[in-house]
Structures are given as structure tokens and as C-alpha cells.
């Protein structure tokens, strides 16, 4: 006789099967409620997996407040595995869930700790208040997901895809993300800290009221992104492309950007402080009503750069290219232009104690003002 126990030690189900695995499958066959089960060291054989996938025993079921430790669910992908099922308050620890499907599932307060979830699908899943801790999420798909509240902590996310998904109140901390694609992902009210992004591709990202702090971006493409009311602090960008982005009402400070491109970006009502740009391409950028202070631009191409209605204080521009640059209706206080400014145009600006080594065209009629 084999017995399945509940978390509190009570008997949940028993039969004459020889193994816990077979008893669990028998419980699935009978559609018995899977509530507060304690499952440890479950190891499905290939014969078990073929039967589960063929009969669809994990489809459209409810698994609530179960504790699963050191269980092996890998290869439960054929036939949709957990398709359309609901998980509430479950705790997966040190489980192998490689090559498993959670498509169209609902997860609330589910924890994955020390698990393997590689080549796993979460397409059109609804996830709320989840935890992925020290879990591998390599080669995963998360398409058209709804995520509301969750934590990724010390996870590995390589070669995965996130697309057309909404992620609210998500905290991602100390994760390694490499060769992963994020396309048309909406992230709001989240915190991304101390993560390492390597060779990541982000397209049409929308960031609302997020904190993006102390991350490293290497060889990363972040194109057509929109940042609204986000706090972008103390990040490192190296050999990355951040083109065609929009920054509205953001705080952007203490970032280091090196050997990277910011092409055709647009900023409005931002605060920028203590950033350093080294050998960057910043052409065709537009920045309006900015509060910019103590930023350093070293050997940067700022061709066709436009800045209007801003307040620039104690910025430093060394060996930069300002061809066709246009400063319009700015207050410029204690800035150092150690660059050739002869081809730049200053319209209705107020330079206070600022150095302009090559005399630009200053104090011309402002194009912003009515003629």
C-alpha cells in the first residue's frame, strides 16, 4: 500500500500501487482534489510521462497549496501538460520542470526555488505574486502573458523570449540574462536592480514608473523603447545600442555609458545628473525642458543635437563634435565646452560663466519664440 500525505501529516490518498508515482497518477485519474499535498522525490518514468501526456491528466486541473520537493516533471510538454490548469499557493523546491508546458495556466502565489525550468513554455499564462529564486529559465517562451506582482531573484534567463506581455510590479534582482529577446513588453511599477544583461535584444519596450538601478548592459540593443516617469540610476552600458527611444519625466543619474549609441532619442522634462558618456554616438538627439547637471561627455559625436528650454549646469563637453548642434532658450551655467563649437547654433541662450572656445552663433532669434 502506498500513501500520499498532506502537509499537516494527514493521509490524503492511499491505494495498492507499488510506488508513490503510480499512486499520484491514480489520484489524477480519479480527479481527486490536489490540495495541501506533500510530494517529495517524485520521479516519473518514461512510461509514466507517456501515459500522462496521452491522457492529459495534468490538463485543466486545480493544484492548491501543495508542497513539491525534489520532484521530476521534465518532458511533460507533449500534449500541453499543464494546459489550462490553475496553481494557488504552491511551493516547488529543487524540482526539475525542464521541457514542460504551463500554457494558458493561472498561477497565484506560486514559488519556484532552486528549480530547473529550461525549455519551458508560459504562453498566455496569468501569473500573480510569484517567486522564481535561483531558478534556471533558459530557452523559455513567455508570449502574451499577464504578470502582476512577482520576484525574479538570482535567476538565469538565457536564450529566452518574452513578447507581447504585460508585467506589473515585478522585482528582478541579481539575475543573469543573456541572448534573450523582449519584444513589445510593458513593464510598470517594477524594480530592476543588479542584473547583468549580455547580448539582449529589447524592442518596443514600455517602461512606466520603474526603478532601473545598478544593472550592467553589455552588447545590448534597446531600440524604440519608451520610458515614462522611470528612475534610471547607476547603470553601466557598454557597446550597446539605445536608439529611437523616448524619455519622459524620468530621472537619469550616475550612469556610465561607453562605446555605445543613442541615436535619434527624444527627451522631455527629464532630470539628468552625474552621468558620463565616453566615445558615444549621440547624433540626432532632442532634449527639451531638461535639468542637466554635472554630466560629462568625452569624445562624443553630438551632430544634429538639439536642446531647448533646458537648464544646463556644470556639464563638461570634451573633444565632442557639435556639427549642426542647436541650443535654444537654455540657461547654461558653469558648463565647459572643450570642443569645437563653431558649427553649433545658440539661440536666445543665457551662458553664465561657461567656456565657449570656438565662438558659436549666439543670441540669435529663437525658433521657439514667435517671430
C-alpha positions as CSV (number, residue, x, y, z in Angstrom):
1,X,0.0,0.0,0.0
2,X,1.2,3.5,-0.9
3,X,0.1,6.7,0.9
4,X,0.1,10.3,-0.2
5,X,0.2,12.7,2.7
6,X,-0.9,16.3,3.2
7,X,1.4,19.0,4.5
8,X,-0.1,18.6,8.0
9,X,0.6,14.9,8.1
10,X,-2.9,13.7,7.4
11,X,-3.5,10.9,4.8
12,X,-4.7,12.4,1.5
13,X,-4.9,9.3,-0.6
14,X,-3.9,5.7,-0.5
15,X,-4.1,2.7,-2.7
16,X,-2.4,-0.6,-3.6
17,X,0.1,0.8,-6.1
18,X,3.7,-0.1,-5.6
19,X,5.1,3.5,-6.0
20,X,4.2,7.0,-5.0
21,X,4.4,8.0,-8.6
22,X,1.7,5.4,-9.6
23,X,-0.5,6.4,-6.6
24,X,-0.2,10.1,-7.7
25,X,-1.2,9.2,-11.2
26,X,-4.2,7.1,-9.9
27,X,-5.3,10.2,-7.9
28,X,-5.1,12.2,-11.1
29,X,-7.1,9.7,-13.0
30,X,-9.9,10.0,-10.4
31,X,-9.8,13.8,-10.5
32,X,-9.3,13.9,-6.7
33,X,-8.7,17.4,-5.3
34,X,-5.0,18.2,-5.2
35,X,-4.9,20.3,-2.1
36,X,-2.1,20.7,0.5
37,X,-0.3,17.6,-0.8
38,X,3.3,17.0,0.3
39,X,5.1,15.4,-2.7
40,X,8.8,14.6,-2.4
41,X,11.2,12.7,-4.7
42,X,8.5,12.0,-7.3
43,X,10.3,10.5,-10.3
44,X,8.2,9.8,-13.4
45,X,9.4,7.1,-15.7
46,X,9.1,7.5,-19.5
47,X,6.1,5.2,-19.3
48,X,4.5,7.5,-16.7
49,X,5.2,10.5,-18.8
50,X,3.8,8.9,-22.0
51,X,0.6,8.0,-20.1
52,X,0.2,11.5,-18.5
53,X,0.7,13.2,-21.8
54,X,-1.5,10.8,-23.7
55,X,-4.4,11.0,-21.3
56,X,-3.9,14.7,-20.4
57,X,-4.0,14.1,-16.7
58,X,-2.5,17.5,-15.8
59,X,-4.8,19.5,-18.1
60,X,-7.4,21.8,-16.7
61,X,-6.9,20.8,-13.0
62,X,-6.5,22.8,-9.8
63,X,-3.4,22.3,-7.7
64,X,-3.7,24.3,-4.5
65,X,-1.3,24.9,-1.6
66,X,0.8,21.8,-2.4
67,X,4.5,21.5,-1.5
68,X,6.7,19.7,-4.0
69,X,10.3,19.0,-3.3
70,X,12.9,17.3,-5.4
71,X,10.3,16.2,-7.9
72,X,11.0,15.5,-11.6
73,X,8.3,16.7,-14.1
74,X,10.6,17.2,-17.1
75,X,9.4,16.3,-20.6
76,X,5.7,16.9,-19.7
77,X,5.4,19.1,-22.8
78,X,3.8,16.8,-25.4
79,X,0.0,17.2,-25.3
80,X,0.2,20.5,-23.4
81,X,0.9,19.1,-20.0
82,X,-0.5,21.7,-17.5
83,X,-2.6,23.3,-20.2
84,X,-5.4,25.5,-18.7
85,X,-4.6,24.4,-15.1
86,X,-4.7,26.6,-12.0
87,X,-2.0,26.8,-9.3
88,X,-2.7,28.5,-6.0
89,X,-0.1,28.9,-3.2
90,X,2.1,26.0,-4.4
91,X,5.8,25.7,-3.5
92,X,8.2,24.0,-5.9
93,X,11.7,23.4,-4.4
94,X,14.6,21.8,-6.2
95,X,12.3,20.4,-8.9
96,X,13.1,19.6,-12.5
97,X,10.5,21.1,-14.7
98,X,12.5,21.2,-17.9
99,X,10.6,21.0,-21.2
100,X,7.2,21.4,-19.5
101,X,4.3,23.5,-20.7
102,X,2.4,25.9,-18.5
103,X,0.5,27.5,-21.4
104,X,-2.9,29.1,-20.5
105,X,-2.3,28.4,-16.8
106,X,-3.2,30.7,-13.9
107,X,-0.7,31.0,-11.1
108,X,-1.2,32.8,-7.8
109,X,1.4,33.0,-5.1
110,X,3.4,30.1,-6.6
111,X,7.1,29.7,-5.6
112,X,9.9,28.1,-7.7
113,X,13.1,27.8,-5.6
114,X,16.2,26.2,-7.0
115,X,14.3,24.7,-9.9
116,X,15.2,23.8,-13.5
117,X,12.7,25.3,-15.9
118,X,14.6,25.3,-19.1
119,X,12.8,25.0,-22.5
120,X,9.6,25.5,-20.6
121,X,6.6,27.4,-22.0
122,X,4.5,30.0,-20.2
123,X,2.5,31.3,-23.2
124,X,-0.7,33.2,-22.4
125,X,-0.2,32.4,-18.7
126,X,-1.6,34.6,-15.9
127,X,0.8,34.9,-13.0
128,X,0.4,36.9,-9.8
129,X,2.6,37.3,-6.7
130,X,5.0,34.6,-7.8
131,X,8.6,33.9,-6.9
132,X,11.4,32.5,-9.1
133,X,14.5,32.1,-6.9
134,X,17.8,30.6,-8.0
135,X,15.9,29.0,-10.9
136,X,17.1,28.4,-14.5
137,X,14.8,29.8,-17.1
138,X,16.8,29.1,-20.2
139,X,15.3,28.8,-23.7
140,X,11.8,29.6,-22.3
141,X,8.9,31.2,-24.1
142,X,6.6,33.7,-22.3
143,X,4.3,35.1,-25.1
144,X,1.1,37.1,-24.4
145,X,1.5,36.8,-20.6
146,X,-0.3,38.8,-17.9
147,X,2.0,39.2,-14.9
148,X,1.0,41.2,-11.8
149,X,3.4,41.1,-8.9
150,X,6.4,38.8,-8.7
151,X,10.1,38.4,-8.0
152,X,12.9,37.0,-10.0
153,X,15.9,36.6,-7.7
154,X,19.3,35.2,-8.7
155,X,17.8,33.5,-11.7
156,X,19.5,32.6,-15.0
157,X,17.5,33.6,-18.1
158,X,19.3,32.8,-21.3
159,X,18.1,32.4,-24.9
160,X,14.5,33.0,-23.9
161,X,11.7,35.1,-25.4
162,X,9.2,37.5,-23.8
163,X,6.8,39.0,-26.2
164,X,3.5,41.0,-26.2
165,X,3.4,40.6,-22.4
166,X,2.3,42.9,-19.5
167,X,4.5,42.9,-16.4
168,X,3.4,44.9,-13.4
169,X,5.0,45.3,-10.0
170,X,7.8,42.8,-10.9
171,X,11.1,42.8,-9.0
172,X,14.1,41.4,-10.8
173,X,17.3,41.3,-8.7
174,X,20.7,39.8,-9.3
175,X,19.8,37.8,-12.4
176,X,21.9,36.9,-15.4
177,X,20.1,37.5,-18.7
178,X,21.9,36.6,-21.9
179,X,20.8,36.4,-25.6
180,X,17.2,36.9,-24.6
181,X,14.6,38.8,-26.6
182,X,12.0,41.1,-25.2
183,X,9.5,42.4,-27.8
184,X,6.6,44.7,-27.1
185,X,6.8,44.1,-23.3
186,X,5.0,46.6,-21.0
187,X,6.8,46.9,-17.6
188,X,5.3,49.1,-14.9
189,X,5.9,49.9,-11.2
190,X,8.8,47.4,-11.2
191,X,12.3,47.3,-9.8
192,X,15.2,46.0,-11.8
193,X,18.5,46.0,-9.8
194,X,21.9,44.5,-10.0
195,X,21.1,42.4,-13.1
196,X,23.5,41.6,-15.9
197,X,22.2,41.9,-19.4
198,X,24.5,40.4,-22.1
199,X,23.7,40.4,-25.8
200,X,20.0,41.0,-25.0
201,X,17.5,42.4,-27.6
202,X,14.7,44.7,-26.5
203,X,12.3,46.1,-29.0
204,X,9.3,48.4,-28.3
205,X,9.7,48.2,-24.6
206,X,7.4,50.4,-22.5
207,X,8.6,51.3,-19.0
208,X,6.3,53.2,-16.6
209,X,7.3,54.2,-13.1
210,X,10.1,51.7,-12.9
211,X,13.3,51.8,-10.9
212,X,16.2,50.6,-13.1
213,X,19.3,50.6,-10.9
214,X,22.9,49.2,-10.8
215,X,22.4,47.0,-13.8
216,X,25.1,46.1,-16.4
217,X,24.2,46.2,-20.1
218,X,26.8,44.8,-22.5
219,X,26.3,44.5,-26.2
220,X,22.6,45.0,-25.7
221,X,20.1,46.5,-28.1
222,X,17.3,48.5,-26.6
223,X,15.5,50.1,-29.6
224,X,12.2,52.1,-29.8
225,X,11.8,52.0,-26.0
226,X,9.6,54.4,-24.1
227,X,10.5,55.4,-20.5
228,X,7.9,57.3,-18.6
229,X,8.4,58.5,-15.0
230,X,11.2,56.0,-14.5
231,X,14.2,56.2,-12.3
232,X,17.3,55.1,-14.2
233,X,20.3,55.2,-11.8
234,X,23.9,53.9,-11.6
235,X,23.7,51.6,-14.6
236,X,26.6,50.6,-16.9
237,X,26.1,50.5,-20.7
238,X,29.0,49.2,-22.8
239,X,29.0,48.5,-26.5
240,X,25.2,48.8,-26.5
241,X,22.6,50.4,-28.9
242,X,19.9,52.5,-27.3
243,X,18.3,54.1,-30.4
244,X,15.0,55.8,-31.2
245,X,14.0,55.9,-27.5
246,X,11.7,58.3,-25.7
247,X,12.3,59.5,-22.1
248,X,9.5,61.5,-20.5
249,X,9.6,62.8,-16.9
250,X,12.5,60.5,-16.0
251,X,15.4,60.7,-13.5
252,X,18.6,59.7,-15.2
253,X,21.7,59.8,-13.0
254,X,25.1,58.3,-12.2
255,X,25.0,56.1,-15.3
256,X,28.2,55.3,-17.2
257,X,27.8,54.9,-21.0
258,X,30.8,53.8,-23.0
259,X,31.3,52.9,-26.7
260,X,27.5,53.0,-27.2
261,X,24.9,54.6,-29.5
262,X,22.0,56.8,-28.5
263,X,20.7,57.7,-32.0
264,X,17.5,59.8,-32.6
265,X,16.3,59.7,-29.0
266,X,13.8,62.2,-27.6
267,X,13.6,63.5,-24.0
268,X,11.2,65.8,-22.3
269,X,11.0,67.1,-18.7
270,X,13.8,64.8,-17.5
271,X,16.4,65.3,-14.8
272,X,20.0,64.2,-15.7
273,X,22.8,64.3,-13.3
274,X,26.4,62.9,-12.9
275,X,26.2,60.7,-16.0
276,X,29.3,60.1,-18.0
277,X,29.4,59.3,-21.8
278,X,32.7,58.1,-23.3
279,X,33.2,57.6,-27.0
280,X,29.5,57.5,-27.7
281,X,27.4,58.4,-30.8
282,X,24.6,60.8,-29.7
283,X,23.6,62.1,-33.1
284,X,20.1,63.5,-33.8
285,X,19.1,63.6,-30.2
286,X,16.5,66.0,-28.9
287,X,16.1,67.1,-25.3
288,X,13.6,69.6,-24.1
289,X,13.0,71.2,-20.7
290,X,15.8,69.2,-19.2
291,X,17.5,69.8,-15.9
292,X,21.0,68.7,-16.7
293,X,23.9,69.0,-14.2
294,X,27.4,67.6,-13.7
295,X,27.3,65.3,-16.7
296,X,30.5,64.5,-18.7
297,X,30.6,64.0,-22.5
298,X,34.0,62.7,-23.6
299,X,34.8,62.2,-27.3
300,X,31.2,62.0,-28.3
301,X,29.5,62.7,-31.6
302,X,26.7,65.1,-30.9
303,X,25.9,66.0,-34.5
304,X,22.4,67.4,-35.0
305,X,21.9,67.5,-31.2
306,X,19.0,69.7,-30.1
307,X,18.4,71.0,-26.6
308,X,15.7,73.6,-25.8
309,X,14.1,75.3,-22.8
310,X,16.6,73.5,-20.5
311,X,18.8,74.3,-17.6
312,X,22.4,73.1,-18.0
313,X,24.7,73.4,-15.1
314,X,28.4,72.3,-14.7
315,X,28.3,70.0,-17.6
316,X,31.6,69.1,-19.4
317,X,32.0,68.5,-23.1
318,X,35.5,67.4,-24.1
319,X,36.5,66.8,-27.7
320,X,32.9,66.4,-28.9
321,X,31.5,67.0,-32.3
322,X,28.7,69.6,-32.3
323,X,28.1,69.9,-36.1
324,X,24.6,71.5,-36.7
325,X,24.0,71.3,-32.9
326,X,21.3,73.7,-31.7
327,X,21.0,75.1,-28.2
328,X,17.8,77.1,-27.9
329,X,16.4,79.1,-25.0
330,X,18.6,77.3,-22.4
331,X,20.1,78.6,-19.2
332,X,23.8,77.4,-19.4
333,X,25.6,77.8,-16.1
334,X,29.3,76.9,-15.5
335,X,29.5,74.5,-18.4
336,X,32.8,73.7,-20.0
337,X,32.8,73.3,-23.8
338,X,36.3,72.0,-24.6
339,X,35.1,71.2,-28.1
340,X,34.8,72.9,-31.4
341,X,31.5,74.8,-31.2
342,X,32.0,76.8,-34.4
343,X,29.3,74.9,-36.2
344,X,26.8,74.9,-33.4
345,X,24.0,77.4,-33.0
346,X,22.9,79.0,-29.8
347,X,19.5,80.8,-29.9
348,X,18.4,83.0,-27.0
349,X,20.6,81.2,-24.5
350,X,22.0,82.6,-21.3
351,X,25.6,81.4,-20.8
352,X,26.8,82.2,-17.3
353,X,30.5,81.6,-16.6
354,X,30.5,78.9,-19.4
355,X,33.5,78.4,-21.6
356,X,32.9,78.5,-25.4
357,X,36.4,78.2,-27.0
358,X,35.2,78.5,-30.6
359,X,32.7,81.3,-30.8
360,X,29.3,79.9,-31.9
361,X,26.4,81.8,-33.3
362,X,24.9,83.0,-30.1
363,X,21.9,85.0,-29.2
364,X,20.1,84.6,-32.5
365,X,16.3,84.9,-32.9
366,X,14.8,81.8,-31.1
367,X,12.9,79.5,-33.4
368,X,10.7,78.6,-30.4
369,X,9.6,82.1,-29.9
370,X,7.0,83.8,-32.1
371,X,8.6,85.9,-34.8
